[in-house]
Amino acid sequence: MRNLIKRARWGAVGAAALLPALVTGCDLKQSLLSPQQPGVIGPTSVTTPTGAEALRIGAMGSFKAWVAGGGANFANLPMMSDLLTDVWASGDTQSQHNETDQRTVQSSNGVVSSGYSAAQQARGFALTAITALKTYVTPAPAAEIGELYFAMGFAELQMSEALCNGVPFGAMVAGVPTYTAPITNADGFKLASARFDTALAMVTGTDAASIAIHRVNEIAKARAQVDLGNYAAAAALVADVPTNYQYLLTFSLTTTSSELYQLNGNPSSRFVVGDSFAVVNNVPTTIKNALPFASAGDPRIPVTGATNNAARKGFDGSTPWVGQLLYGQTDPFPVLTGIDARLIEAEAKIATGDYAGMFATLNALRASPQTIGNKTIPVMPALTNAPTTKDAALNIFFREKAFWQWGRGFRLGDLRRLIRQYGRTQDQVFPVGSWFKGGTYGTDVNIPTPDTELTNPNFHGCIDRNA
């Protein structure tokens, strides 16, 4: 079976292209596809090096599916977290998408439940593969195991950024499910950081694969440290990451399509690119706090269609459709990049009062062509009106950050941090006022841990819904 397994390949900038592929009829495939209870990691029996490698491939396939894949009708967790912000607007008829866009998310939301389960199951597959590789492959492949620790930690990081305080991260011990109590988001960030620390200590090779995996764990840990308010430590972690680095997920017509294309492009159109205004009863209406992603004409978010143009509608037949052109059906998806590293350094400068240094870092990104996925972002004009106060610096920084990281699941965590770490209120950072499909925006600042977790006897709902 060894010859039937496709290995991951490495891109020219040190990015991992993850290609899950198991051959039909193989018992290992059935084991990998068997469902796990949400929030609890289940065991998978494997007793050979070939089987351990198959588990690794399957685990990384599960990682790709929940991060940037999904299905034509249901969004993954990062996309649902972006929908709660100004990144997307719902062009759908599904109540689950509409209530998320309106910031009134129910714990019974089936789309959230699906995305949550996928992320939790991927944690389980990663841990199972780690155990198998350590047990049955000699010497243990450090880079491959380090990538699996990254996949596990990234799920914990993303869930802690998106979900309420109160996510349980269970495990299997000797084949018996261990139901854990829900923990705060802060403890979730610490848990994720520990995964990345394990990978960083393990992956010390000087080959391209090892360097690439080491760097993605550096950026991931730095992101978790920013979430914890440890800005200087975060900046130090990414100092050696080149700006052109990308950790990429790849897609193909014969395997999995990009979920951004599936839900925003042809034929679905269930999500439309967010904007700073919406058309209500044929009248453009300003959405307070929303950024003009669709209408800014920014090269970092190339679009087709317009918010005020009825030439094409979303899936609901009424929402003006705006499509993003950054990620096509098979375009690679950048999970973490060197651009993210520079933005971490810029935020660390704000923390020290070095607003000029932050401003210079942002303009340095604009001064050279940058790559997002497989798209080249041309040189952009320099920002003007350098900030002289912390409030002004935060406004400029988080706007630039939102455009550089659009559509990659960062935005919700950033808006929550503006409340939690910088003292703003939810009505100063989240979309508020009249919602374009009727009624008003709610006050949710996160996504509730779904009811499917109630199978865990230690879980009784969110600890709180605070930022």
C-alpha positions in Angstrom: 0.0 0.0 0.0 3.0 2.3 0.4 3.1 3.0 -3.3 -0.6 4.0 -3.3 -0.1 6.9 -0.9 0.6 10.4 -2.2 3.0 12.4 0.0 2.8 16.1 0.7 4.9 18.2 -1.6 6.7 21.5 -0.8 6.2 24.7 -2.7 9.0 27.0 -3.8 8.5 29.3 -0.8 8.5 26.5 1.7 4.7 26.0 1.8 3.1 22.7 2.6 0.7 21.5 -0.2 -1.4 19.0 1.6 -2.8 16.2 -0.6 -5.0 13.8 1.3 -5.4 10.6 -0.8 -6.3 7.1 0.3 -7.2 4.4 -2.2 -10.8 3.1 -2.4 -11.2 -0.2 -0.7 -8.5 0.2 1.8 -9.5 -0.6 5.4 -7.5 2.4 6.6 -9.7 4.7 4.6 -12.8 3.3 6.3 -11.2 3.9 9.7 -10.3 7.5 8.8 -13.8 8.2 7.6 -15.5 6.8 10.6 -17.2 9.5 12.6 -15.9 10.7 16.0 -18.0 12.1 18.7 -17.7 16.0 18.6 -15.2 17.2 21.1 -13.7 13.7 21.8 -10.8 12.1 20.1 -11.3 8.5 19.0 -8.6 5.9 18.4 -7.7 4.4 15.1 -5.9 1.1 15.0 -2.6 1.1 13.0 0.3 -1.2 13.4 2.7 -0.6 10.5 4.8 2.3 9.1 2.6 2.3 5.9 -0.5 2.5 8.0 0.9 5.3 10.1 1.8 7.3 7.0 -1.8 6.7 5.7 -3.1 8.1 9.0 -0.9 11.2 8.6 -2.2 11.8 5.1 -5.8 11.4 6.2 -5.3 13.7 9.2 -3.8 16.4 7.1 -6.7 16.0 4.6 -9.1 16.5 7.5 -7.1 19.6 8.5 -7.5 21.0 4.9 -11.2 20.2 4.8 -12.1 22.2 8.0 -9.7 25.1 7.4 -10.5 25.9 3.7 -12.7 23.2 2.3 -16.3 22.2 3.2 -19.2 21.8 0.8 -21.4 23.8 -1.6 -24.1 24.5 1.0 -22.3 24.7 4.4 -19.5 27.0 5.5 -16.5 25.8 7.4 -15.7 27.4 10.8 -13.3 30.1 9.6 -15.9 31.3 7.0 -18.6 31.3 9.6 -16.4 33.3 12.0 -15.8 35.8 9.1 -19.6 35.9 8.4 -20.1 37.1 12.0 -18.0 40.2 11.1 -17.9 42.5 8.0 -15.9 40.1 5.8 -19.0 38.5 4.3 -22.7 39.2 4.0 -25.2 36.4 3.6 -26.8 36.1 0.2 -28.4 32.9 1.3 -31.9 31.7 2.3 -30.5 29.4 5.0 -31.4 30.7 8.5 -28.1 29.4 9.8 -26.1 31.7 7.5 -28.5 34.6 8.0 -28.5 34.5 11.8 -24.7 34.5 11.8 -24.5 37.5 9.5 -27.0 39.2 11.8 -25.0 38.4 14.9 -27.7 36.4 16.5 -26.2 32.9 16.4 -28.1 30.1 18.1 -26.3 27.2 19.8 -28.5 24.9 17.6 -27.1 26.3 14.4 -26.4 23.3 12.2 -23.8 24.9 10.1 -21.8 25.9 13.1 -22.2 22.4 14.5 -20.8 20.9 11.3 -17.8 23.2 11.2 -17.1 22.6 14.9 -17.3 18.9 14.6 -15.0 18.9 11.6 -12.4 20.9 13.6 -12.7 18.7 16.6 -12.5 15.5 14.6 -9.4 16.8 12.8 -7.8 17.2 16.2 -8.5 13.6 16.9 -7.1 12.4 13.6 -3.9 14.5 14.1 -3.3 13.0 17.6 -4.0 9.5 16.3 -1.5 10.0 13.5 1.1 11.4 15.9 0.9 8.4 18.1 1.1 6.0 15.1 4.2 7.8 13.6 6.0 7.8 17.0 5.2 4.1 17.6 5.7 2.5 14.2 8.1 4.7 12.2 11.8 4.6 13.1 13.3 7.1 13.3 10.2 9.2 14.0 9.7 11.7 11.2 10.2 15.0 13.1 8.8 17.4 10.3 5.7 15.2 9.7 4.9 15.0 13.4 5.6 18.7 13.8 3.1 19.5 11.1 0.5 17.3 12.8 1.1 19.2 16.1 0.6 22.4 14.1 -2.7 21.0 12.7 -3.9 20.1 16.2 -2.9 23.4 17.8 -4.3 25.4 14.9 -7.7 23.9 15.5 -7.6 24.8 19.1 -6.4 28.3 18.3 -9.1 28.9 15.7 -11.9 27.6 17.9 -10.7 29.7 20.8 -10.7 32.8 18.6 -14.1 32.1 17.1 -16.2 30.4 19.9 -17.4 31.6 23.2 -15.6 31.0 26.5 -16.3 27.4 27.1 -14.9 24.9 24.6 -14.0 21.4 25.8 -11.0 19.8 24.2 -11.4 16.1 25.0 -9.1 13.1 24.4 -9.0 9.3 24.2 -7.0 7.6 27.0 -6.3 3.9 26.4 -9.3 3.8 24.0 -11.7 5.3 26.5 -13.2 8.8 25.9 -12.2 11.3 28.5 -14.8 14.1 28.7 -13.1 17.3 29.7 -14.6 20.4 31.1 -14.9 23.5 28.9 -12.1 26.0 29.2 -11.8 29.7 28.6 -10.5 31.1 25.4 -7.3 32.2 27.1 -6.7 28.7 28.3 -7.4 27.5 24.7 -4.7 29.8 23.4 -2.3 28.4 26.0 -3.2 24.9 25.0 -2.5 25.7 21.3 0.8 27.4 22.2 1.9 24.2 24.0 1.2 22.2 20.7 3.3 24.7 18.8 6.1 24.6 21.4 6.2 20.8 21.0 6.6 21.1 17.3 9.2 23.8 17.5 11.3 21.7 19.9 11.0 18.7 17.6 11.5 20.2 14.2 15.1 21.5 14.1 16.3 20.2 10.7 17.8 22.4 8.0 16.1 20.9 5.0 13.3 22.8 3.3 10.5 20.8 4.7 11.7 21.2 8.3 12.3 24.9 7.9 8.8 25.4 6.5 7.2 23.5 9.3 9.2 25.3 11.9 8.2 28.7 10.5 4.5 27.9 10.4 4.6 26.9 14.0 6.5 30.1 14.9 3.7 32.2 13.2 1.0 30.1 14.8 2.5 30.4 18.3 3.0 34.2 17.8 -0.7 34.5 16.8 -1.7 32.8 20.0 0.6 35.0 22.0 -1.0 38.1 20.4 -4.3 36.7 21.5 -2.9 36.5 25.1 -1.5 40.1 24.8 2.1 39.0 24.8 3.1 41.3 21.9 6.9 41.4 22.3 7.2 37.7 22.7 5.1 37.2 19.5 7.2 39.6 17.5 10.4 37.8 18.6 9.0 34.5 17.4 8.5 35.6 13.8 11.7 37.7 13.4 13.3 35.0 11.2 10.2 34.4 9.0 10.7 35.9 5.5 7.8 38.0 4.2 7.3 35.8 1.1 6.8 32.7 3.2 3.4 30.9 2.8 2.0 27.7 4.2 -0.4 26.7 1.5 -3.3 24.3 1.2 -3.8 23.1 -2.4 -6.9 22.0 -4.2 -7.8 20.2 -7.4 -10.9 19.4 -9.4 -10.5 15.7 -8.6 -10.2 16.2 -4.8 -11.5 19.2 -3.0 -12.4 22.7 -4.1 -11.7 25.9 -2.2 -14.7 26.7 0.1 -14.4 30.5 -0.6 -15.1 29.6 -4.2 -17.8 27.1 -3.4 -19.9 29.6 -1.3 -19.1 32.8 -3.1 -18.6 31.9 -6.7 -20.5 29.9 -9.3 -22.9 28.3 -8.9 -23.7 29.0 -5.2 -23.4 32.7 -4.5 -24.6 32.1 -0.9 -22.0 34.5 0.5 -21.2 37.9 -0.9 -18.2 40.1 -0.2 -18.9 42.4 2.7 -19.1 46.2 2.3 -19.5 49.3 4.4 -23.0 49.8 3.0 -26.0 47.7 2.0 -28.9 48.4 -0.4 -32.1 48.5 1.7 -35.3 49.1 -0.3 -33.2 50.3 -3.2 -31.5 52.9 -0.9 -27.8 52.5 0.0 -27.5 52.4 3.8 -24.3 52.8 5.7 -23.3 49.9 8.0 -21.5 51.4 11.0 -18.0 49.9 11.6 -18.0 47.8 8.5 -15.1 48.1 6.1 -15.7 48.6 2.3 -14.1 45.3 1.2 -16.4 45.1 -1.8 -16.2 48.7 -2.9 -12.8 50.0 -1.9 -11.1 48.9 -5.2 -8.2 47.5 -3.1 -5.9 45.2 -5.1 -5.7 42.9 -2.1 -9.4 42.0 -2.6 -10.1 41.9 -6.3 -13.9 41.6 -6.9 -16.5 41.3 -9.6 -20.0 42.8 -9.3 -21.0 45.6 -7.0 -23.0 46.1 -3.8 -25.2 48.7 -5.5 -25.5 46.9 -8.8 -28.5 44.5 -9.3 -27.0 42.8 -12.4 -26.6 39.6 -10.4 -28.2 38.4 -7.2 -27.1 36.1 -4.5 -28.7 32.7 -3.9 -31.6 34.3 -2.1 -32.5 36.2 -5.3 -32.4 39.6 -3.7 -28.9 40.4 -2.3 -26.7 42.1 -4.8 -23.8 39.7 -5.5 -20.2 40.6 -5.2 -17.7 37.9 -5.9 -14.1 37.7 -4.8 -11.4 36.9 -7.4 -8.6 36.2 -4.9 -9.3 32.4 -4.6 -10.6 30.4 -7.5 -11.8 26.8 -7.3 -8.4 25.3 -7.2 -6.2 28.2 -6.1 -4.0 27.5 -3.1 -5.1 28.9 0.3 -2.5 30.6 2.6 -3.1 29.4 6.1 -0.3 31.5 7.6 2.2 33.8 5.8 5.2 36.0 6.2 2.8 39.0 5.8 1.1 37.8 8.9 4.5 37.8 10.6 5.1 41.5 9.7 1.7 42.4 11.0 2.5 40.8 14.3 5.6 42.9 14.5 3.6 46.0 13.6 1.2 45.4 16.4 4.0 44.9 18.9 5.2 48.4 18.0 1.9 49.8 18.9 2.2 48.2 22.3 5.5 50.1 23.0 4.1 53.4 21.7 6.2 53.2 18.5 3.4 54.4 16.2 5.9 55.6 13.6 7.5 52.2 13.5 4.2 50.5 13.1 3.3 52.9 10.3 6.7 52.2 8.6 6.1 48.5 8.8 2.7 48.8 7.1 4.1 51.0 4.3 7.0 48.6 3.8 4.4 45.9 2.9 2.8 48.2 0.5 6.2 49.3 -1.1 6.9 45.8 -2.6 4.8 43.4 -4.6 3.4 40.7 -2.2 2.0 37.3 -2.9 -1.3 36.0 -1.4 -1.9 32.4 -2.5 -1.0 32.5 -6.2 -2.0 36.1 -6.7 0.5 38.9 -6.9 -0.5 42.1 -5.1 1.1 45.1 -6.9 2.9 47.9 -5.2 0.4 50.2 -3.5 0.6 53.9 -2.7 2.1 54.6 0.8 -0.3 55.4 3.6 -0.3 59.0 4.6 -1.3 60.9 7.8 0.9 59.0 10.2 -0.8 58.4 13.6 0.3 60.2 16.7 -2.1 58.6 19.1 -2.8 55.0 20.1 -6.4 55.2 19.0 -5.4 56.4 15.5 -2.7 53.8 15.2 -5.2 51.0 16.1 -7.6 52.3 13.4 -5.0 52.3 10.7 -3.4 49.0 11.8 -6.6 46.9 12.0 -7.9 48.3 8.7 -4.7 47.3 6.9 -4.6 44.0 8.7 -8.2 43.2 7.6 -7.4 43.8 3.9 -4.1 41.8 4.0 -5.8 38.8 5.8 -9.2 39.0 4.2 -11.2 35.8 4.0 -8.7 33.7 6.1 -10.5 33.6 9.5 -8.6 36.3 11.3 -11.2 39.0 11.5 -13.4 37.8 14.4 -10.4 37.2 16.7 -9.2 40.8 15.9 -12.6 42.4 16.6 -12.8 40.5 19.9 -9.3 41.7 20.8 -10.2 45.3 20.1 -12.8 44.8 22.9 -10.8 42.6 25.2 -7.4 44.1 24.9 -7.9 47.6 23.7 -11.0 48.6 25.6 -13.5 49.3 22.8 -17.1 48.3 23.0 -18.9 45.8 20.6 -20.9 48.7 19.0 -17.6 50.4 18.2 -16.1 47.5 16.3 -18.8 45.1 15.0 -21.4 45.9 12.3 -24.4 47.5 14.1 -27.7 49.2 13.2 -30.2 48.1 10.6 -29.5 44.7 9.0 -30.1 44.7 5.3 -32.6 41.8 5.3 -34.8 43.3 8.0 -34.5 44.0 11.7 -31.2 45.1 13.4 -27.9 43.5 14.1 -27.6 41.5 17.3 -24.8 41.8 19.9 -23.0 38.5 19.5 -19.2 38.9 19.6 -18.5 35.2 19.2 -20.1 31.9 18.1 -21.6 29.7 20.8 -20.2 26.2 21.3 -22.9 24.1 19.6 -25.5 21.9 21.3 -23.8 18.8 19.8 -21.2 19.1 22.6 -24.0 18.4 25.1 -23.1 14.7 24.8 -20.2 15.6 27.0 -21.6 15.4 30.6 -19.2 18.2 31.7 -20.5 20.6 29.2 -23.7 22.7 29.9 -23.2 25.5 27.4 -20.9 28.5 27.2 -19.2 29.8 30.3 -20.0 33.2 29.0 -20.3 35.1 25.6 -17.8 37.8 26.4 -15.2 38.9 24.0 
